[in-house]
C-alpha cells in the first residue's frame, strides 16, 4: 500500500508491504529523475544480511556507520558529510538511508546539511523505524546534554517499508518496536483487546497512517505533532542516561513503553486519568510483552535532570499526558510531584 504524507509539493508516499525494497529503483526514477549518484548509508550488520540486495538504478556507493545510537554522534555526522563531499555528490543526487531510526536520523541530517540540502530516501528496516522514525522529516544526532538536540526538519522524497526485512530482526528488537505501535494505539483510543485482534500488518498501517496524518497537518511540531512524543519525556531521559553511562542496553521502543506507563501514572496523580486508564496502558504493554518499569540502574535524580533538557521543555518539566478531553502537552509539571511519582513507580511490583 501507499500512505501519503500530504505536504503539497513536498509530499511523498510511504510504500508499505512485503518485498517493497524491489521497487527502490523505480521510486528513485520517479522522485529523483535527475540523480546520477546515490550513497547508501547503513551499518555493517545490516549490509551483511541476505535481504541487502538493494538496486538504486544509479551509480552507488555504500557507507557504513555504527549500529544503533552509537551512530548518532556529532563526530559521525561530520564524518558522513565529509564522505558525501569526497564522493562528489551534487545537489541532484541523493542519500539512501537503510536502517532503523538511528540511521535514518543521522543520514537525514547529513542530507539536510550537505550543500544546504539534498534528497534523502529512507528504507526503514526496524519496526520503530517503519512506523515512526523514518516518517515526518525529523533528523538529528545526540549531544551529551540530551537526545536529538542537534538536527533539522528535512522531509524524505519517499519511505520504503519492506515487511520482509523485519523477519531478520532479533525477537527483542522486533518486540521493542511495538512500543511505538502501542503509543499510536493509545492516541487513537484503542484498547488492549482491539490491538491484540489486529494483524501485524494492520498495526503497522494504523501507526503509519496516524503519523502521516499528524505530520500532514503540523509538519514542524507547532501543535498536534507534539502529541506523538507521548511517553518520550522519560524515554529520552533513560536513553540519555544510557549514553552517559556508556552502554546501549535499552531499546528505544522499550524506553517508550516504560515512558507510557509512567505518563499514565503521572496523569493520574494530576487528576487527569483514573485507575482504569492506567490499567489500559498496562494491559496494552503486557499484551506485546514490553517492560513497564524503570530499570534499577537509572537514578531518579539523573532522570529528572535529563527530563528538564527534553526538547519539548521550556525550562520546565513538560509531558504529553492523557486527560478527560484527550491528550495534550502539559508544561510546568511540578518537579517534586514527578520525583515522588517516579519513586512510587519504581516501587510497584
C-alpha positions as CSV (number, residue, x, y, z in Angstrom):
1,X,0.0,0.0,0.0
2,X,0.9,3.7,-0.3
3,X,0.2,6.0,2.6
4,X,0.5,9.7,1.7
5,X,2.3,12.4,3.7
6,X,0.5,15.4,2.3
7,X,2.8,18.3,2.3
8,X,1.8,19.8,-1.0
9,X,4.7,19.9,-3.5
10,X,7.0,18.3,-0.9
11,X,4.6,15.5,-0.1
12,X,5.6,11.8,-0.5
13,X,4.4,8.3,-0.2
14,X,5.3,5.6,2.4
15,X,5.5,2.4,0.5
16,X,4.4,-0.5,2.8
17,X,4.3,-4.2,2.0
18,X,6.2,-7.4,1.5
19,X,9.1,-7.1,-0.9
20,X,8.7,-3.3,-1.4
21,X,12.5,-2.9,-1.5
22,X,12.4,-4.2,-5.0
23,X,10.6,-1.0,-6.0
24,X,13.5,1.2,-4.9
25,X,15.0,1.9,-8.4
26,X,11.6,2.8,-9.9
27,X,10.7,5.0,-6.9
28,X,14.1,6.8,-7.4
29,X,13.4,7.3,-11.1
30,X,10.1,8.8,-10.3
31,X,11.1,11.0,-7.4
32,X,14.7,11.9,-8.2
33,X,14.8,11.8,-12.0
34,X,17.9,14.0,-12.3
35,X,20.0,12.0,-9.9
36,X,23.1,10.3,-11.2
37,X,24.7,9.0,-8.0
38,X,23.5,7.7,-4.7
39,X,25.2,7.0,-1.4
40,X,23.6,4.2,0.7
41,X,24.2,4.8,4.5
42,X,23.9,1.6,6.5
43,X,25.6,-0.4,9.2
44,X,28.0,-3.4,8.7
45,X,25.4,-5.7,10.4
46,X,22.6,-4.7,8.1
47,X,24.8,-4.8,5.0
48,X,25.7,-8.5,5.8
49,X,22.0,-9.6,5.9
50,X,20.5,-11.6,3.0
51,X,17.9,-9.0,2.0
52,X,20.6,-6.4,1.4
53,X,20.2,-6.7,-2.4
54,X,19.2,-3.1,-3.0
55,X,19.2,-1.7,-6.5
56,X,19.1,2.1,-6.9
57,X,19.5,2.2,-10.7
58,X,22.3,4.8,-10.1
59,X,26.0,4.8,-9.6
60,X,26.0,3.8,-6.0
61,X,28.5,3.8,-3.0
62,X,27.8,2.2,0.4
63,X,29.0,4.0,3.5
64,X,28.9,2.1,6.8
65,X,28.2,3.8,10.2
66,X,27.9,2.3,13.7
67,X,24.8,0.4,14.8
68,X,22.1,2.0,17.0
69,X,22.5,5.1,19.0
70,X,26.3,4.9,18.5
71,X,25.7,6.3,15.0
72,X,24.1,9.4,16.3
73,X,27.1,11.5,17.4
74,X,28.3,14.8,16.0
75,X,31.6,13.2,15.1
76,X,29.9,10.5,13.0
77,X,27.6,13.2,11.4
78,X,30.6,15.3,10.4
79,X,32.4,12.3,9.0
80,X,29.4,11.3,6.9
81,X,29.1,14.8,5.4
82,X,32.8,14.7,4.6
83,X,32.3,11.4,2.9
84,X,29.4,12.8,0.8
85,X,31.7,15.6,-0.3
86,X,34.5,13.3,-1.1
87,X,32.2,11.2,-3.2
88,X,31.3,14.3,-5.2
89,X,27.5,14.2,-4.7
90,X,25.7,17.1,-6.4
91,X,22.5,18.8,-5.5
92,X,20.6,16.5,-7.8
93,X,22.0,13.3,-6.2
94,X,20.6,11.6,-3.1
95,X,21.3,9.8,0.1
96,X,19.6,6.4,0.7
97,X,19.3,5.6,4.4
98,X,19.0,1.9,5.1
99,X,18.4,1.1,8.7
100,X,16.4,1.8,11.8
101,X,15.6,5.1,13.4
102,X,19.2,6.0,14.4
103,X,20.5,5.6,10.8
104,X,17.6,7.5,9.2
105,X,18.0,10.3,11.8
106,X,21.8,10.5,11.0
107,X,21.6,10.2,7.2
108,X,18.6,12.5,7.0
109,X,20.6,15.2,9.0
110,X,23.6,14.7,6.7
111,X,21.4,15.1,3.6
112,X,19.8,18.2,5.2
113,X,23.2,19.8,5.8
114,X,25.3,18.8,2.8
115,X,25.1,21.5,0.1
116,X,22.3,23.1,2.3
117,X,20.1,20.1,1.5
118,X,20.0,17.2,-1.0
119,X,17.4,14.5,-1.3
120,X,17.1,11.6,1.1
121,X,15.1,8.4,0.8
122,X,14.6,6.1,3.8
123,X,14.5,2.3,3.6
124,X,13.4,1.6,7.1
125,X,14.5,-1.8,8.4
126,X,13.2,-1.8,12.0
127,X,9.6,-1.8,13.4
128,X,10.2,1.6,15.1
129,X,11.8,3.0,12.0
130,X,8.9,1.9,9.8
131,X,6.1,3.1,12.0
132,X,7.7,6.3,13.3
133,X,11.3,7.5,12.8
134,X,11.6,7.4,9.0
135,X,8.4,9.4,8.5
136,X,7.9,13.1,9.1
137,X,11.3,14.6,8.4
138,X,12.8,14.8,11.9
139,X,16.6,14.3,11.6
140,X,19.4,14.7,14.1
141,X,22.1,13.4,16.4
142,X,22.5,13.4,20.2
143,X,24.5,15.7,22.4
144,X,25.8,15.0,25.9
145,X,23.0,17.3,27.2
146,X,20.3,15.2,25.6
147,X,18.7,13.3,22.7
148,X,18.2,14.8,19.3
149,X,19.3,18.3,20.3
150,X,21.3,18.8,17.1
151,X,19.2,18.4,13.9
152,X,16.8,19.7,11.3
153,X,13.5,19.1,9.7
154,X,14.2,17.5,6.3
155,X,11.5,15.5,4.6
156,X,12.4,12.4,2.6
157,X,11.3,12.0,-1.0
158,X,9.9,8.6,-0.2
159,X,9.9,6.0,2.6
160,X,10.1,2.2,1.8
161,X,8.9,-0.1,4.5
162,X,9.5,-3.7,3.4
163,X,7.9,-6.0,6.0
164,X,10.1,-8.9,4.8
165,X,13.2,-7.4,6.2
166,X,11.7,-7.5,9.7
167,X,12.0,-11.2,9.7
168,X,15.7,-11.0,10.3
169,X,15.3,-8.8,13.4
170,X,16.2,-10.4,16.8
171,X,13.0,-11.1,18.7
172,X,13.8,-8.5,21.3
173,X,14.4,-5.8,18.7
174,X,11.1,-6.7,16.9
175,X,9.2,-6.6,20.2
176,X,10.7,-3.3,21.2
177,X,9.5,-1.6,18.1
178,X,5.9,-2.3,19.2
179,X,6.3,0.4,21.8
180,X,5.7,3.0,19.1
181,X,2.7,0.9,17.9
182,X,1.2,0.9,21.4
183,X,1.7,4.6,21.6
184,X,-0.2,5.1,18.4
185,X,-3.0,2.8,19.5
186,X,-3.4,4.7,22.8
187,X,-3.5,8.0,20.9
188,X,-6.2,6.5,18.7
189,X,-8.2,5.4,21.7
190,X,-7.9,1.7,21.2
191,X,-7.8,-0.9,24.0
192,X,-5.7,-4.0,24.6
193,X,-8.2,-6.4,23.0
194,X,-8.6,-4.3,19.9
195,X,-4.8,-4.2,19.5
196,X,-4.5,-7.9,20.1
197,X,-7.0,-8.7,17.4
198,X,-5.2,-6.7,14.7
199,X,-2.7,-8.4,12.4
200,X,0.8,-7.0,12.5
201,X,0.3,-5.5,9.0
202,X,-2.8,-3.7,10.3
203,X,-0.9,-2.4,13.4
204,X,1.8,-1.0,11.1
205,X,-0.8,0.6,8.9
206,X,-2.5,2.1,11.9
207,X,0.7,3.7,13.2
208,X,1.9,4.9,9.8
209,X,-1.5,6.4,8.9
210,X,-1.6,8.3,12.2
211,X,1.9,9.6,11.8
212,X,1.3,10.7,8.2
213,X,-2.0,12.4,9.1
214,X,-0.5,14.3,12.0
215,X,2.6,15.4,10.1
216,X,0.5,16.5,7.1
217,X,-1.3,18.9,9.5
218,X,1.6,20.0,11.6
219,X,5.0,19.5,9.9
220,X,7.2,21.3,12.4
221,X,5.5,20.4,15.7
222,X,3.8,23.6,16.3
223,X,0.7,21.9,17.8
224,X,-0.7,18.4,17.4
225,X,2.6,16.8,16.2
226,X,3.9,17.2,19.7
227,X,1.4,14.5,20.9
228,X,3.4,11.9,19.0
229,X,6.0,12.4,21.8
230,X,3.7,10.6,24.2
231,X,5.9,8.6,26.6
232,X,9.1,10.1,25.2
233,X,10.0,12.5,28.1
234,X,11.0,9.7,30.4
235,X,12.1,7.5,27.4
236,X,14.6,10.1,26.2
237,X,15.9,10.7,29.7
238,X,16.7,7.0,30.1
239,X,18.3,6.9,26.7
240,X,20.4,9.9,27.6
241,X,21.5,8.2,30.8
242,X,22.4,5.1,28.8
243,X,24.7,7.3,26.6
244,X,26.3,8.9,29.6
245,X,26.8,5.5,31.2
246,X,28.5,4.2,28.1
247,X,26.1,1.3,27.4
248,X,23.4,0.7,24.9
249,X,21.2,-2.0,26.5
250,X,17.9,-0.2,26.3
251,X,16.0,-0.2,23.0
252,X,14.1,2.9,22.0
253,X,10.7,1.1,22.0
254,X,11.4,-0.4,25.4
255,X,12.1,3.1,26.8
256,X,8.9,4.4,25.2
257,X,6.9,1.6,26.8
258,X,8.2,2.5,30.2
259,X,7.6,6.2,29.5
260,X,4.0,5.4,28.5
261,X,3.4,3.5,31.8
262,X,4.9,6.4,33.8
263,X,2.9,9.1,31.9
264,X,-0.3,7.3,32.7
265,X,0.6,7.4,36.4
266,X,1.6,11.0,36.3
267,X,-1.7,11.9,34.6
268,X,-3.5,10.0,37.4
269,X,-1.6,12.0,40.0
270,X,-2.7,15.2,38.3
271,X,-6.3,14.1,38.3
272,X,-6.3,13.7,34.5
273,X,-6.7,9.9,34.4
274,X,-8.4,7.3,36.5
275,X,-7.2,3.8,37.6
276,X,-9.0,2.3,34.6
277,X,-7.0,4.4,32.3
278,X,-3.7,3.4,33.9
279,X,-4.8,-0.3,33.6
280,X,-5.4,0.1,29.9
281,X,-1.9,1.3,29.5
282,X,-0.5,-1.7,31.5
283,X,-2.7,-4.2,29.6
284,X,-1.6,-2.9,26.2
285,X,2.1,-3.1,27.1
286,X,1.7,-6.5,28.7
287,X,-0.1,-7.7,25.5
288,X,3.1,-7.2,23.5
289,X,5.4,-8.3,26.3
290,X,7.1,-4.9,26.7
291,X,8.6,-3.7,30.0
292,X,6.7,-1.1,32.1
293,X,9.1,-0.3,35.0
294,X,12.3,1.8,35.2
295,X,15.4,-0.4,35.3
296,X,17.4,-0.2,38.6
297,X,20.5,1.4,37.0
298,X,18.8,4.7,36.3
299,X,19.0,7.1,39.2
300,X,15.9,9.2,39.8
301,X,17.8,12.5,40.2
302,X,19.7,11.8,36.9
303,X,16.4,11.2,35.1
304,X,14.8,14.4,36.5
305,X,17.8,16.3,35.3
306,X,17.6,14.7,31.8
307,X,13.9,15.4,31.6
308,X,14.5,19.1,32.1
309,X,16.6,19.1,29.0
310,X,14.0,17.4,26.8
311,X,13.5,19.2,23.5
312,X,9.8,19.8,24.3
313,X,10.7,21.6,27.6
314,X,10.7,25.4,28.1
315,X,13.0,25.5,31.1
316,X,10.5,23.3,32.9
317,X,9.3,19.7,33.1
318,X,7.0,19.0,30.1
319,X,5.0,15.9,29.3
320,X,2.4,14.7,26.9
321,X,-0.4,13.4,29.1
322,X,-3.8,11.8,28.8
323,X,-6.8,13.8,30.0
324,X,-10.6,13.9,30.0
325,X,-10.5,15.8,26.7
326,X,-7.8,13.6,25.1
327,X,-4.1,14.1,25.0
328,X,-2.3,17.4,25.4
329,X,1.1,18.9,26.2
330,X,1.3,19.8,29.8
331,X,4.1,22.3,30.8
332,X,5.4,23.3,34.2
333,X,4.7,20.0,35.9
334,X,5.9,20.2,39.5
335,X,9.3,18.6,39.9
336,X,8.6,17.2,43.4
337,X,5.4,15.5,42.1
338,X,7.4,14.0,39.2
339,X,10.1,12.8,41.6
340,X,7.6,11.3,44.0
341,X,5.6,9.5,41.3
342,X,8.8,8.2,39.7
343,X,9.9,6.8,43.1
344,X,6.5,5.2,43.6
345,X,6.5,3.9,40.1
346,X,9.8,2.2,40.8
347,X,8.3,0.5,43.9
348,X,5.4,-1.1,42.1
349,X,5.7,-4.9,41.8
